[in-house]
Amino acid sequence: MGGGGMPGGMGGGGMGGGGGMSGGMVIKDLVLVGGGHSHVHVLKMFGMQPQPGVQLTLITRDVDTPYSGMLPGYVAGAYSRRECHIDLARLAAFAGARLIHAEATGVDTRARLVHLAGRPSLPYDVLSINTGSAPRPLREAAVARSADACVTPVKPIDGFCARWDAILARTFSAAANAAAPPVRVVVVGGGAGGVELALAMEARLRRELRSRGRDASALRVSLVSRSRRLMPQHSEGVRAAFERILAERRVEALLGEEVVAIESEGGGGGEGGEGGALLRCASGREVPCDEAIWCTQGGAPPWLASGTPLQLDERGFVAVGETLESVSAAAVFAAGDVAAVLKHPRPKAGVFAVRQGPPLATNLRRKLLGKPLLPFTPQDRFLGIIGTGDGGAVASKGPLCLEAAWLWGLKDWIDRTWMAAYTSGLPQMDAAPDASAVPEVAAAAGDEALRTLSHASMRCGGCGAKVGATVLSRVMARLRAEGHLPEARHHTVLVGLEAPDDCAVLAPSSMPSVHSVDFFRSFLPDPFVFGQVAANHALSDCHAMGAPPAGALAVAVVPYGLEAKVEATLFQMMAGACRTLGEAGCALLGGHTCEGAELALGFAVIGYAPKEAMMHKGGMRAGDALLLTKPLGTGVLFAAAMRGAAPGAALAAATEGMVRSNAPAAEALIRHGGNACTDVTGFGLLGHLLEMASASNARVRLRLGDVPILPGVEECIGQGIFSSLQPANLRLRRAISNEAQAVQHPAYPALFDPQTAGGLLSSVPADRAEACVRELRALGFTSAAVIGEVTEVLTPEEACPASLIDVAVD
């Protein structure tokens, strides 16, 4: 690879880049922290009207965001989890936004950086925060560690939804014995949310218990509130209606009782396998429970106070003006529960976050374009429809109160309509922005942006393809200063990035060296994670042979743009790659960096191992078990992602697998006597199994029902979505002896799905396979499984590639 050595050891030059002046060039970064109700509207608006020159990024801890208005209905069993959650990955894809699956820990408003847990900070030009509120049980009461399992905060809502199924299971387990004492559920919080949730839980749990043969006496639901009045923010009529409904449903309301401590009950409360808890009130009253649901007013996320210089209100929420911009930091906005609009204080309710979505989207766009911001005044009153959990509802607005069964139908229609607007009802946007026009945001950004745009059409394939020395120097310096560069641990590395030269120098070794190379363009929206995956994919060949990698040379391609943007992208990508290399004990020796049409990364890797210790594709023995360490389906899922059709949770599961190193798995396979091994990548499981069978002259049986497959894959296959490499891999089906039978199985197409950073496929002695799988799962390869066996080893004359694989479909 050509190119002179740049400071830091990453050479530039060689590969041509180019392209005309384009709205695709990044001029400004708009970063959204949190997937709350306001931000989902911002994403939709930018998807419907893209802003050329703006790179939109969503940072979110969770890929599914719940709609708070449907939570009681979900608890009552009226909605499935999917029906009340917005898939942020799909919505981000619609918006053309990068989705960064991470948690924010702070903001540096001077450097304009968002600090993230466990990874490098991300730069922004305009920032918006919509993370919601945090749970407050630990602040309001001392919770004994032994009682913590009984306490479930409602906020953050996504966390409560994840635990609701566990609460149901614990309740049913406790009620399984007819002689067991009643299941005791306590909701702490007497506002509208607590009352609605208590009624929803009572209705659902009583219905489920009855279906299991238990009567009404098997359940006790209580409501504890420090306020002496139920639902103090609502009218007398609404309060009276719910006092009557609670009494009719035998939900005990304990008003004027402040919980100050939660202790273990000492093993009581049914046979659910866990002891109950005791809520101690300031009055001295004790309230026993098996489940305590905390539905008091949420608190501010702690990182706002500890990790930002932002001005906060007295409760720790971001202080914003009428435009939703921070009163203390320009270009920082906040909305929803996390924001405190100083001139217009309002309760922390989802309706206000929903209503702030449109003005927030407008002002974020205006800020990017350098236009004056527009004030927004929220409504004083709103119509609240509060469900009773059993198909009824009460409407509340100011002094008005209306109780009617048909109100639940109205609420259901309103909620489903709102959800559809951000899920199934997203419009088809066929028209792309005019790529030849100068982005409006560039004019607002100033002369540097305009100069960069004007030079874009003149980029050539010679020196113009190099990434400048200044950018490279800064990236390498930052990687080194922040501790990202992996150290050269192998004794053969004589010259690397510690003292860079024109070439890396490795000393001769008494052990054989193994060499591998991989390179591909980015298919992930997050450059840090793409760097991790690209490095992991390249290292995997060494792991499959049992040869620890010693060093790697990188080839990186970054799109042309503003120096600061190119630098940020290159740094994020290489920081991710360095993390993976460092975890593998592999030094980054140097490399080559150039401009191109899109982000891409590859590595040439060298490793060493004693000849007798290496694993090969050949070497299968009759009777061996076939083990696969990771589930299949990355090709299908990311093909679906390009169409906006992949479930976000499935993509998250796939990504988690792709960043998991195969090194621990290879070591486990060696410990358990692995005879042959390869990594499952571009040829798919069947293609790589055929390579092993051919190299071993072996006949194998593959049990299709035991092959682990990622969630969402069969759903995408059912929609006819496949990787572009699938047709080429399908040609290998001739190796299946019983194809006509195998093709009937719904998972059959997954055998040909090309994998990125896939798992290891190995043959292990049958008597050690079960122990090997247990160890692999303990190491984090939770889907590791025995998927077949080697039935016989043939002579070279007997072996026929056209019939080496039998597929069992039972």
C-alpha atoms as one frame of an Amber mdcrd trajectory, in Angstrom:
protein
   0.000   0.000   0.000   1.495   3.295  -1.069   1.771   6.536   0.754   4.364
   8.365   2.766   4.570   7.989   6.529   2.555  10.610   8.361   3.273  11.702
  11.921   1.928   9.021  14.225   2.569   6.232  11.739  -0.721   6.280   9.768
   0.180   6.967   6.127  -2.018   8.898   3.706  -2.426   8.617  -0.053  -3.103
   6.029  -2.690  -6.816   5.363  -3.011  -8.908   7.861  -4.942 -11.730   9.722
  -3.337 -13.932  12.340  -4.829 -17.455  13.397  -5.451 -19.172  16.641  -6.193
 -20.454  19.301  -3.852 -23.039  17.455  -1.838 -25.606  17.918   0.845 -24.152
  14.672   2.252 -21.085  16.514   3.556 -21.331  17.065   7.305 -21.293  20.742
   8.245 -22.943  20.607  11.667 -23.775  17.935  14.206 -27.171  17.862  15.893
 -27.040  15.425  18.812 -30.143  14.201  20.643 -29.570  12.620  24.059 -32.477
  10.365  25.007 -35.370   8.846  23.104 -38.207  10.642  24.902 -41.543  11.796
  23.500 -40.183  15.149  22.284 -37.224  13.595  20.484 -39.272  11.030  18.592
 -41.108  13.973  17.024 -37.813  15.697  16.201 -36.626  12.527  14.454 -39.829
  12.283  12.444 -39.680  15.937  11.368 -36.053  15.668  10.230 -36.937  12.486
   8.372 -39.785  14.237   6.564 -37.703  17.341   5.891 -33.975  16.502   5.964
 -31.571  19.367   6.571 -28.655  18.947   4.116 -25.293  19.342   5.799 -26.594
  18.285   9.233 -25.532  14.987  10.754 -28.292  13.888  13.129 -27.285  11.581
  15.993 -29.471   9.932  18.623 -27.757   8.753  21.813 -29.988   6.359  23.703
 -29.546   3.808  26.459 -32.445   1.735  25.105 -33.408   0.937  21.524 -37.128
   0.728  22.345 -38.795   3.699  24.003 -42.139   3.255  25.800 -45.107   5.592
  25.446 -46.032   6.530  29.011 -49.724   6.981  28.162 -50.037   3.276  27.344
 -48.179   1.932  30.397 -51.296   1.259  32.518 -52.934  -0.445  29.525 -49.827
  -2.601  29.089 -49.951  -3.553  32.755 -53.664  -4.333  32.484 -52.993  -6.601
  29.502 -54.650  -4.379  26.897 -51.419  -3.935  24.904 -48.437  -6.058  24.016
 -44.965  -4.726  24.655 -44.459  -4.014  20.966 -47.723  -2.060  20.757 -46.647
   0.423  23.428 -42.996   0.860  22.427 -41.445   2.894  19.624 -38.562   1.189
  17.817 -35.899   3.902  17.901 -33.640   2.083  15.431 -36.369   2.146  12.784
 -37.291   5.732  13.563 -33.629   6.782  13.429 -33.276   5.022  10.075 -36.312
   6.950   8.792 -34.699  10.185   9.984 -31.318   9.308   8.474 -29.867   9.565
  11.980 -26.948   7.744  13.553 -28.075   5.693  16.538 -25.483   5.511  19.317
 -26.461   2.824  21.820 -24.846   4.344  24.903 -25.583   6.279  28.076 -24.697
   9.935  28.558 -22.726  10.813  31.685 -22.011  14.509  31.191 -21.710  17.508
  28.867 -18.750  19.831  28.307 -20.455  22.961  27.025 -17.161  24.767  26.333
 -15.667  21.994  24.153 -19.164  20.990  23.010 -18.763  17.331  23.889 -21.230
  14.765  25.230 -19.486  12.369  27.606 -20.562   8.738  27.310 -20.168   5.736
  29.598 -17.445   3.353  28.493 -16.488   5.077  25.250 -15.085   8.365  23.873
 -17.021  11.615  24.051 -19.040  12.740  21.048 -18.881  16.289  19.620 -21.951
  18.418  18.940 -22.818  21.784  17.440 -26.386  21.740  18.762 -27.462  19.472
  21.624 -30.893  18.483  22.927 -31.631  16.471  26.083 -34.844  14.472  26.479
 -33.982  11.599  28.806 -36.953  11.728  31.146 -36.636  11.562  34.903 -34.904
   9.099  37.188 -36.369   6.930  39.973 -36.317   8.344  43.484 -36.972   5.475
  45.952 -33.458   5.539  47.351 -33.711   9.259  47.974 -37.094   9.071  49.654
 -36.571   5.986  51.788 -33.728   3.897  53.113 -33.957   0.594  51.243 -32.293
  -2.421  52.828 -30.312  -4.426  50.299 -32.220  -7.578  51.246 -35.514  -5.862
  50.317 -34.322  -4.247  47.101 -35.637  -7.083  44.888 -39.174  -6.250  46.009
 -38.979  -2.576  44.985 -39.663  -1.556  41.374 -39.597   2.118  40.353 -41.968
   3.109  37.569 -39.413   5.540  36.157 -37.610   5.125  33.946 -40.631   3.523
  32.308 -38.562   1.264  30.062 -37.008  -0.290  33.163 -40.421  -0.898  34.704
 -41.713  -2.584  31.550 -38.722  -4.906  31.551 -39.451  -5.923  35.144 -43.226
  -6.245  34.833 -43.024  -9.747  33.372 -40.782 -10.756  36.256 -43.304  -9.300
  38.701 -46.064 -11.329  37.071 -43.977 -14.498  37.262 -43.145 -13.924  40.923
 -46.790 -13.267  41.720 -47.978 -16.416  39.962 -45.284 -18.457  41.652 -46.326
 -17.155  45.052 -49.966 -17.936  44.300 -49.327 -21.426  42.934 -50.033 -22.996
  46.312 -53.689 -22.647  47.286 -52.668 -22.680  50.957 -50.219 -19.798  50.482
 -51.003 -16.385  51.984 -52.354 -13.652  49.704 -50.021 -11.902  47.277 -49.521
  -8.362  48.558 -48.841  -5.561  46.082 -48.315  -1.974  47.227 -48.169   1.086
  44.981 -46.377   4.037  46.603 -47.712   7.310  45.217 -51.228   8.741  45.301
 -51.195  10.876  42.162 -53.104  10.044  38.989 -50.277   7.803  37.786 -50.181
   5.774  40.976 -53.958   5.367  41.144 -54.241   4.337  37.490 -51.375   1.879
  37.862 -52.800   0.361  41.052 -56.140  -0.251  39.353 -54.457  -1.695  36.253
 -52.394  -4.073  38.365 -55.385  -5.112  40.445 -57.428  -5.890  37.336 -54.648
  -7.841  35.610 -53.433  -9.802  38.616 -56.923 -10.707  39.799 -57.870 -11.879
  36.305 -54.687 -13.972  36.013 -55.112 -15.458  39.485 -58.700 -16.437  38.734
 -57.534 -18.185  35.563 -55.252 -20.232  37.841 -58.057 -21.224  40.160 -57.469
 -18.657  42.919 -60.251 -16.395  44.185 -60.216 -12.685  45.010 -58.825 -13.311
  48.472 -55.498 -14.406  46.946 -54.606 -10.780  46.144 -54.291  -7.631  48.223
 -53.492  -4.316  46.546 -52.769  -1.198  48.575 -51.970   2.411  47.734 -49.712
   4.470  50.025 -49.477   8.262  49.687 -47.907  10.904  51.896 -50.594  13.338
  50.740 -53.775  13.326  52.809 -55.776  13.786  49.609 -55.929  11.349  46.738
 -54.858  12.804  43.354 -54.365  16.337  44.770 -53.880  17.938  41.326 -57.352
  16.925  40.165 -60.843  18.202  40.978 -63.044  17.074  43.842 -65.261  15.185
  41.396 -62.341  13.181  40.018 -61.060  12.420  43.516 -64.484  11.273  44.658
 -64.889   9.030  41.616 -61.585   7.266  42.217 -62.092   6.967  45.961 -65.305
   5.087  45.172 -63.661   2.926  42.463 -60.752   1.987  44.745 -63.196   0.996
  47.498 -65.307  -1.075  45.081 -62.192  -2.883  43.860 -60.958  -3.436  47.438
 -57.788  -1.438  46.891 -56.835  -0.052  50.300 -55.803   3.624  50.206 -53.429
   4.614  53.008 -53.314   8.420  52.827 -51.064  10.733  54.827 -48.459   7.980
  55.196 -44.873   8.767  54.135 -42.631   5.742  53.571 -39.253   6.403  55.189
 -37.639   2.946  55.138 -37.973  -0.412  53.420 -36.753  -3.525  55.204 -36.767
  -7.224  54.538 -39.715  -9.033  56.042 -37.511 -12.000  56.733 -38.657 -14.503
  54.150 -42.430 -14.109  54.417 -44.941 -13.376  51.727 -45.672 -16.566  49.875
 -43.587 -19.202  48.170 -42.131 -17.155  45.347 -38.563 -17.948  46.267 -37.920
 -14.463  47.646 -38.940 -12.858  50.938 -41.282  -9.912  51.149 -40.605  -6.382
  52.310 -41.838  -4.136  55.079 -42.580  -0.478  54.319 -42.031   1.656  57.421
 -43.924   4.952  57.502 -43.076   8.127  59.402 -46.166   7.572  61.564 -44.821
   4.209  62.740 -47.171   2.221  60.561 -45.782  -0.900  58.891 -47.074  -2.050
  55.493 -46.030  -5.574  54.470 -45.755  -6.387  50.763 -44.385  -8.846  48.245
 -44.047  -6.160  45.557 -43.642  -2.410  46.083 -44.183  -0.289  42.976 -42.712
   3.192  43.373 -44.830   5.732  41.497 -43.863   8.985  43.162 -42.637  11.990
  41.237 -39.376  11.231  39.463 -36.113  12.995  40.146 -33.549  14.521  37.825
 -30.848  12.285  36.318 -27.848  12.614  38.680 -25.353  13.217  35.860 -26.893
  16.623  35.137 -25.545  17.924  38.453 -22.334  15.907  38.564 -21.333  15.999
  34.905 -22.496  19.308  33.428 -22.104  23.049  34.117 -25.732  23.621  33.084
 -27.929  25.786  35.290 -30.493  23.568  36.988 -33.648  24.349  38.922 -33.999
  23.601  42.643 -34.918  19.962  41.882 -31.977  19.389  39.547 -33.723  19.647
  36.154 -32.272  21.629  33.232 -33.406  25.247  33.420 -34.658  26.393  30.012
 -36.336  29.465  28.625 -39.464  29.799  26.528 -37.542  28.582  23.453 -36.508
  25.372  25.303 -32.853  26.470  25.101 -30.776  26.319  28.264 -30.655  29.618
  30.144 -26.936  29.109  30.770 -25.507  27.392  27.683 -26.099  28.374  24.081
 -27.006  25.570  21.654 -28.128  23.239  24.464 -31.844  22.442  24.596 -33.966
  20.285  26.892 -37.551  19.049  26.798 -39.913  16.714  28.623 -39.489  15.705
  32.251 -35.772  16.536  32.262 -36.488  20.207  31.509 -37.793  22.960  33.773
 -39.343  25.835  31.792 -38.708  28.611  34.296 -41.394  31.003  33.049 -44.027
  28.291  32.643 -43.660  25.611  35.354 -45.787  22.553  34.683 -46.193  19.084
  36.251 -43.951  16.269  35.012 -46.412  14.625  32.640 -46.050  12.953  29.274
 -48.589  15.273  27.672 -46.203  18.228  28.051 -43.297  16.304  26.509 -45.538
  15.411  23.550 -46.608  19.041  23.102 -42.992  20.260  23.263 -41.988  18.086
  20.313 -43.055  20.469  17.495 -41.557  23.680  18.968 -38.370  21.805  19.865
 -37.977  20.501  16.287 -38.576  23.998  14.932 -36.065  25.687  17.225 -33.369
  23.061  16.739 -33.581  23.630  12.997 -33.567  27.400  13.428 -30.517  27.182
  15.708 -28.634  25.174  13.083 -29.515  27.781  10.458 -28.618  30.760  12.634
 -32.193  32.040  12.800 -33.930  33.598  15.832 -35.656  31.095  18.093 -39.415
  31.132  18.661 -40.989  31.148  22.126 -43.439  28.470  23.166 -46.099  28.734
  25.872 -47.486  25.392  27.072 -51.163  24.996  27.856 -52.376  25.530  31.422
 -54.900  22.693  31.408 -55.165  19.484  29.482 -57.699  16.716  29.105 -56.615
  13.687  31.050 -58.327  10.339  30.504 -57.472   8.051  33.405 -58.145   4.355
  32.933 -59.592   2.098  35.604 -57.897  -1.072  34.344 -61.138  -2.945  33.696
 -62.266  -1.208  30.516 -63.540   1.994  32.081 -62.097   5.517  32.349 -62.599
   8.923  33.942 -62.010  12.204  32.075 -60.501  15.127  33.968 -59.954  18.721
  32.858 -59.878  21.552  35.360 -63.085  21.338  37.443 -64.721  18.900  35.012
 -65.169  15.175  35.634 -66.819  12.570  33.429 -66.950   8.837  34.082 -67.998
   6.569  31.217 -66.991   3.229  29.723 -66.725   4.728  26.226 -63.918   7.023
  27.408 -61.538   4.058  27.427 -62.266   3.555  23.741 -61.470   7.216  23.089
 -58.231   7.016  25.080 -57.255   3.835  23.248 -57.868   5.525  19.872 -55.845
   8.612  20.862 -52.909   6.548  22.102 -52.846   4.140  19.163 -53.074   7.057
  16.712 -50.135   8.806  18.364 -48.055   5.621  18.362 -48.823   4.892  14.703
 -47.481   8.315  13.753 -43.994   7.174  14.806 -44.183   3.491  13.889 -46.419
   1.924  11.252 -47.736   5.287  10.019 -44.423   6.870   9.040 -44.799   8.341
   5.542 -42.927   7.101   2.478 -40.343   9.749   1.649 -39.221   9.222  -1.935
 -37.808  12.619  -2.846 -34.164  13.146  -1.813 -32.745  16.600  -1.098 -31.111
  18.409  -4.019 -27.488  17.272  -3.765 -26.237  20.024  -6.073 -27.494  22.905
  -3.946 -25.318  24.561  -1.315 -26.755  23.486   2.043 -28.373  26.366   3.882
 -26.590  25.254   7.019 -23.215  25.818   5.308 -24.000  29.476   4.724 -24.897
  29.774   8.401 -21.693  27.974   9.428 -19.370  30.491   7.781 -16.465  30.725
   5.344 -14.699  27.464   6.223 -17.761  25.398   5.379 -18.289  27.229   2.089
 -14.623  26.813   1.105 -14.719  23.106   1.903 -17.843  22.661  -0.191 -16.346
  24.556  -3.110 -13.242  22.309  -3.064 -15.223  19.072  -2.917 -15.723  18.882
  -6.679 -11.961  19.252  -7.273 -10.808  16.283  -5.170  -8.525  14.014  -7.190
  -7.246  10.465  -6.760  -3.652  11.452  -6.032  -2.627  13.743  -3.210  -6.236
  14.872  -2.926  -7.098  11.424  -1.581  -4.850  11.792   1.447  -6.156  12.645
   4.856  -4.086  15.627   5.938  -1.113  15.293   8.263  -2.650  17.695  10.783
  -5.819  15.635  11.135  -3.821  12.396  11.429  -1.474  13.889  13.994  -4.333
  15.100  16.159  -6.161  11.778  15.945  -3.074   9.764  16.822  -2.164  12.164
  19.632  -5.641  11.923  21.119  -5.692   8.117  20.823  -2.381   8.044  22.664
  -3.292  10.683  25.269  -6.611   9.046  26.159  -5.054   5.602  26.437  -6.754
   4.026  23.443  -3.634   2.816  21.613  -2.939  -0.834  22.480   0.564  -1.585
  23.679   2.904  -3.843  21.733   3.040  -6.818  24.083   4.534  -9.353  21.692
   8.316  -9.667  21.808   8.572  -9.712  17.992   7.373  -6.083  17.583  10.536
  -4.021  17.217   9.157  -0.889  15.548   5.526   0.164  15.922   3.632   3.303
  16.816   5.761   3.912  19.916   8.547   5.070  17.554   6.907   5.225  14.106
   8.905   4.756  10.924   8.146   4.097   7.265   7.433   0.450   8.071   6.576
  -1.598  11.116   9.360  -4.037  11.993   8.824  -7.479  13.500  11.689  -9.760
  14.553  11.916 -13.321  13.253  10.200 -15.854  15.492  10.829 -19.505  16.183
   7.076 -20.057  15.800   5.199 -20.061  12.490   3.426 -16.786  11.675  -0.150
 -16.567  10.441  -1.343 -13.698   8.253  -4.848 -12.518   7.442  -6.485  -9.462
   5.880 -10.038  -8.120   5.912 -11.577  -4.889   4.697 -15.152  -3.662   4.312
 -17.227  -0.508   4.246 -19.267   0.614   7.197 -22.753  -0.845   7.539 -23.278
   0.540  11.052 -24.341   4.084  11.977 -21.922   4.281  14.918 -18.255   4.697
  13.829 -16.944   3.584  17.240 -18.863   0.300  17.104 -17.966  -0.133  13.425
 -14.302   0.129  14.411 -14.821  -2.551  17.045 -16.585  -4.869  14.606 -14.068
  -4.363  11.787 -11.152  -5.159  14.082 -12.944  -8.133  15.628 -13.768  -9.525
  12.186 -10.138  -9.208  11.063  -8.759 -10.846  14.225 -11.177 -13.749  14.041
  -9.121 -15.767  11.521  -6.201 -15.811  13.967  -8.474 -16.866  16.823  -9.950
 -19.670  14.696  -6.451 -21.098  14.172  -5.512 -20.733  17.819  -2.819 -18.169
  16.957  -2.786 -15.098  19.257  -2.500 -11.931  17.127   0.645  -9.846  17.641
   0.153  -6.815  15.402  -2.133  -5.226  12.829  -1.815  -2.628  10.070  -4.935
  -0.570   9.380  -6.376   0.769   6.128  -8.957   3.466   6.854 -11.168   5.399
   4.438 -13.074   8.501   5.583 -15.369  10.747   3.538 -14.078  14.206   2.657
 -15.386  17.075   4.738 -14.593  19.749   7.274 -11.374  18.933   9.123 -13.100
  18.823  12.502 -15.748  16.407  11.240 -13.239  14.133   9.475 -11.096  14.119
  12.601 -14.042  13.246  14.853 -15.162  10.365  12.631 -11.651   8.946  12.225
 -11.004   9.202  15.956 -14.254   7.443  16.895 -13.634   4.623  14.410 -10.012
   4.070  15.413 -10.814   4.313  19.132 -13.299   1.476  18.705 -10.794  -0.555
  16.695  -8.029   0.075  19.251 -10.234  -1.143  22.069 -10.786  -4.456  20.313
  -7.127  -4.797  19.336  -6.047  -4.012  22.889  -8.398  -6.601  24.380  -6.836
  -9.162  22.024  -3.283  -8.167  23.006  -2.670  -7.041  19.425  -0.623  -3.895
  18.744  -1.673  -1.349  16.135   1.561  -1.112  14.147   0.565   1.662  11.725
  -1.456   1.914   8.559  -2.806   3.986   5.738  -5.604   6.555   5.694  -7.308
   8.123   2.704 -10.462   9.822   1.492 -13.259   7.934  -0.156 -16.951   8.008
  -0.861 -17.866   6.283   2.401 -16.409   5.131   5.690 -14.435   1.870   5.487
 -11.848   0.037   7.554  -9.666  -3.019   7.221  -6.692  -4.711   8.845  -3.788
  -6.915   7.901  -3.138  -9.051  10.984  -0.171 -11.208  11.933  -0.153 -13.790
  14.699   2.034 -16.600  15.991   1.478 -20.080  17.366   3.381 -23.333  17.638
   2.659 -25.524  14.640   1.386 -28.370  16.780  -1.006 -26.063  18.667  -2.765
 -24.600  15.616  -6.320 -25.541  14.753  -7.204 -26.103  11.094 -10.329 -26.611
   9.020  -9.287 -30.223   8.493  -9.015 -32.673  11.380 -12.609 -33.671  12.062
 -12.937 -37.148  13.588 -15.832 -39.557  13.396 -18.127 -39.105  16.388 -17.076
 -35.504  17.053 -19.784 -33.056  18.047 -20.192 -29.863  15.988 -20.278 -26.692
  18.081 -21.297 -23.173  17.053 -20.492 -20.323  19.437 -22.670 -17.458  18.112
 -26.149 -17.253  16.561 -26.672 -16.647  12.830 -28.438 -13.817  11.058 -26.302
 -10.662  10.879 -26.507 -10.540   7.091 -30.297 -10.745   7.048 -30.747  -8.219
   9.853 -28.499  -5.536   8.395 -30.026  -6.030   4.956 -33.364  -5.397   6.674
 -31.876  -2.389   8.471 -31.077  -0.794   5.100 -34.826  -0.960   4.374 -35.803
   0.269   7.837 -37.388  -3.120   8.482 -35.143  -4.601  11.185 -36.345  -4.532
  14.811 -34.058  -2.360  16.902 -33.767  -4.964  19.658 -32.647  -7.550  17.088
 -30.007  -5.182  15.698 -28.765  -4.539  19.237 -28.460  -8.288  19.846 -26.597
  -8.735  16.559 -24.216  -5.884  17.363 -23.539  -7.263  20.817 -22.459 -10.523
  19.213 -20.308  -8.847  16.570 -18.244  -6.939  19.139 -17.686 -10.087  21.225
 -14.203 -11.464  20.601 -13.807 -15.083  19.549 -10.554 -15.368  21.534 -12.117
 -16.760  24.768 -14.189 -19.198  22.708 -11.109 -20.435  20.832  -9.261 -20.983
  24.106 -12.220 -22.944  25.495 -12.428 -25.098  22.374  -8.713 -25.888  22.637
  -9.092 -26.798  26.331 -11.865 -29.223  25.427  -9.903 -30.921  22.656 -11.194
 -29.138  19.573 -10.009 -31.042  16.502 -10.979 -28.624  13.740 -12.157 -25.021
  13.674 -13.056 -22.082  11.445 -14.871 -18.793  11.868 -18.281 -18.363  10.263
 -18.183 -15.303   8.014 -18.984 -14.507   4.379 -19.795 -18.002   3.119 -22.386
 -18.588   5.823 -22.611 -21.573   8.149 -23.174 -24.091   5.377 -20.289 -22.805
   3.261 -17.811 -22.924   6.123 -19.087 -26.311   7.297 -18.553 -27.612   3.776
 -14.968 -26.289   3.846 -14.324 -28.220   7.070 -16.011 -31.376   5.830 -14.093
 -31.271   2.541 -10.764 -30.642   4.269 -11.444 -33.573   6.622 -13.040 -35.930
   4.058 -15.863 -36.116   6.580 -19.591 -36.629   6.359 -21.562 -34.567   8.864
 -25.116 -34.306  10.160 -26.436 -30.805  10.859 -29.458 -30.548  13.161 -31.219
 -27.485  11.807 -33.501 -27.108  14.806 -30.491 -26.746  17.114 -28.765 -23.994
  15.112 -28.964 -20.744  17.138 -30.510 -17.834  15.242 -30.685 -14.185  16.254
 -34.102 -12.743  17.214 -35.942 -11.136  14.316 -34.141 -13.145  11.630 -36.966
 -15.532  10.772 -39.372 -12.567  10.694 -37.159 -10.806   8.129 -36.710 -14.008
   6.115 -40.488 -14.338   6.054 -40.631 -10.885   4.428 -38.228 -12.054   1.722
 -35.280 -10.013   3.015 -31.814 -11.476   2.416 -28.227 -10.304   2.151 -26.975
  -9.493  -1.357 -24.430 -12.338  -0.958 -27.157 -14.898  -0.232 -27.677 -15.982
  -3.889 -23.986 -16.770  -4.313 -23.930 -18.787  -1.092 -27.052 -20.694  -2.136
 -25.028 -22.398  -4.863 -23.405 -24.441  -2.101 -26.701 -26.209  -1.383 -25.501
 -28.976  -3.698 -23.496 -30.246  -0.710 -26.742 -31.120   1.119 -27.703 -34.741
   0.550 -31.384 -34.181   1.401 -32.019 -30.652   0.159 -35.659 -31.285  -0.761
 -36.398 -32.105   2.868 -34.185 -29.404   4.387 -35.632 -26.560   2.330 -38.995
 -26.979   4.074 -37.589 -25.799   7.409 -38.187 -22.058   8.112 -34.592 -21.618
   9.308 -33.097 -23.164   6.157 -32.239 -19.810   4.478 -30.214 -18.796   7.550
 -27.659 -21.493   6.710 -26.531 -19.388   3.734 -26.585 -16.016   5.471 -23.155
 -14.307   5.361 -21.936 -13.311   8.810 -19.842 -10.399   9.987 -17.633 -11.170
  12.997 -19.509 -14.447  13.300 -18.840 -17.240  15.758 -16.524 -20.234  15.651
 -17.552 -23.580  14.210 -15.608 -26.458  15.695 -15.584 -30.229  16.060 -15.047
 -31.397  19.641 -14.937 -34.928  21.076 -18.527 -35.877  21.853 -17.817 -36.761
  25.492 -16.456 -33.238  26.115 -19.017 -31.260  24.110 -21.527 -30.676  26.915
 -18.848 -29.339  29.277 -17.479 -27.159  26.476 -20.890 -25.614  25.836 -21.327
 -24.910  29.554 -17.979 -23.122  29.658 -18.739 -21.141  26.499 -22.037 -19.936
  27.931 -20.331 -18.967  31.181 -17.861 -16.931  29.084 -20.753 -14.938  27.578
 -21.474 -17.003  24.472 -25.007 -17.611  25.686 -26.238 -19.078  22.393 -23.407
 -21.626  22.048 -24.818 -25.005  21.107 -24.091 -28.447  19.750 -25.598 -28.325
  16.260 -24.645 -31.721  14.830 -22.023 -34.397  14.637 -19.400 -35.926  12.380
 -20.928 -39.210  11.251 -17.935 -40.713   9.416 -14.556 -39.930   7.921 -14.179
 -41.163   4.346 -11.220 -41.994   2.202 -10.317 -39.312  -0.360 -11.772 -41.542
  -3.052 -15.085 -41.938  -1.211 -15.549 -38.275  -0.317 -17.988 -36.463  -2.607
 -18.545 -32.733  -1.945 -22.055 -33.044  -3.352 -23.291 -35.128  -0.417 -21.126
 -34.433   2.621 -23.846 -32.702   4.659 -27.034 -34.338   5.907 -29.561 -31.907
   7.392 -31.861 -33.211  10.118 -35.039 -31.123  10.366 -36.800 -32.889  13.259
